């Protein structure tokens, strides 16, 4: 079935939020930082964790867990900041995203990527570029550009649960 | 190529602006020959570069305009009002052409044709009263531009020229793209078809060529084939012979013989003609023209504004890093390190000052537009208005200048539309017939003040008040001072014009002006007296990227309050504010409303510390902000918080302190608005 598909290998950075593994296209990731001093900005939405000093410029920091409808990030030794370069209404913007842990860079062939689950309109499946099954685990390839340019909180937990059910049973 | 086109557009816009500016100055001083020359030069450059970058219409258009100015500078045409109006209209049209060259808009084309026609009318009806009409031939030379010279080129490629990949036709093409030409190919050497060798070249050319380029340029074209041909380039005459009908006729005759004409024969013909054409005058003019070009030396260079932004960012980073270095060296005993650090401090200060100076632009750059606006608008409204600008050398950060343009335009529009009366009215009041709008800019400490005053009818405070009542903005029994009444003008949806005109008075206006000025941390004030006029004063900061602030701490976060807003600082006991419900505190004998920042930022009150109150100016009142600790004055380089905090009202920017910590800059006005709203909200709930 895959014979006709023009296969292309892309690199993805995998990271953990809670027990779930996600991946982002490495072309969007500029940097991985250790936890540094965060300056809280008063009266900002909860997922806007504050700002940090990134080599002389001010970088807004997003608590990815809250953004995904999970509980607030608890800082551990593994907590990292991904510096992402996203396009926000035509402008290149840098943001920091807190994640629980960074795993590895995976080379994923396009043909391995399963289409994002269509879970009915109440889930925002457009935030997921696709799925990859790695061993027993499902990794969701995130569209970071879309995720971090919206003000909404995404209930990704429901999505992951749903995905597990659908694909987990089939696999 | 796109980059080059972009560059052309930039330069062309500048030339058009120059033309406008020169024209406006010329209007009051029509004998200024230098300015006419300047206009001519700008037109000429536009023509040349327009053609080069494929803006054919611009090239064609400016060519026609140039003709008019050539006549003017040769005193064959008077620079009258119609020429002014026409040229200004043309300048406008050129702007459109530059932006829309590729668009085939019927309306634009129509306008284009109209203007071209008018131009033709002007220079064909050149026999102005009082001036002897120029004779036929003079007109001709003027038409074709007096900076052209005619060259004779004999080009006979060697028979083996094709061997090195050269196509002689391309060379001829390249040559002819530089000007008017007459090329005569000679084919008689081509042998019979049986003996022809297709890889050999049998043709040679004679080209008579009129161009503004020097013979060096012509030689360059043939640079690569020099060794493979017989080449002779000679100047035949000054001026353009190619378009001279008599000359062409004689050449045609000679051509019929099928033999080479040769330079000598051509020279004789041109000399014949020269006597009848007053080419000596032309030559003198041509030389003058060239020397005036040479006067330009490079005293400034053009830099893309993004590069300047980048420079500013780097300098800001350097200043921040340097602050860190001095902090580090203070805690270190090494005297050498201290010396180095101090040196770097000195250098980075100088660099910072210089960088800030570079991005400063004189207000002058705005003035042309305003002059134009006043001129066009007063004409349209049938009022006589003169516009005087003072202190235009005052410099401001370019971002501020950019943000000032629209508000100032609007204010000036208002002055003409609402302020200045019609001529009859003015005469009745015993005022001079012509109204005056004065723009005055000057420095005042770290601010620049720009005053716009008119000598019109002033603002009728009573009328404003009544209107505000009618609109429900205030009630009939509200007592307002005159100043407060003028403030009403800045409220959204307020417009005093009885009739909505297309000039001003659409109800969007002064509120937008106020908003824009506030956005660049500026203020606006109105003074007015009936029948004497109105004065608006804009106070704007010199630069947007640096701010003098008071560094304070609330819990573990540092905040910066702009020093310009700070009035006084008091130390208070926590009990003074603890458990108060009316949010009023007595300081220096005054009852001042206050906001406890810990509470406003949803932090827990700390009962053990002594608090400090910073009294700030909020509009016309005083407001206290209670913080944990005041650290001191700090000069901060502002950094944007980023798009993700765009809804953040209280904090306008951030800055990085010497030790790398981030401090948040409080936008005092918005913060107080925000806090106050929350309180009224809570009261409503109760």
Interface residues (C-beta under 8 A of the other chain):
Chain A: X37 X39 X40 X41 X42 X43 X44 X48 X51 X52 X53 X55 X56 X57 X58 X59 X60 X62 X88 X91 X93 X94 X95
Chain B: X316 X317 X320 X321 X557 X558 X600 X601 X602 X639 X640 X641 X642 X643 X644 X645 X648 X649 X650 X651 X654 X656 X660 X661 X662 X663 X664 X674
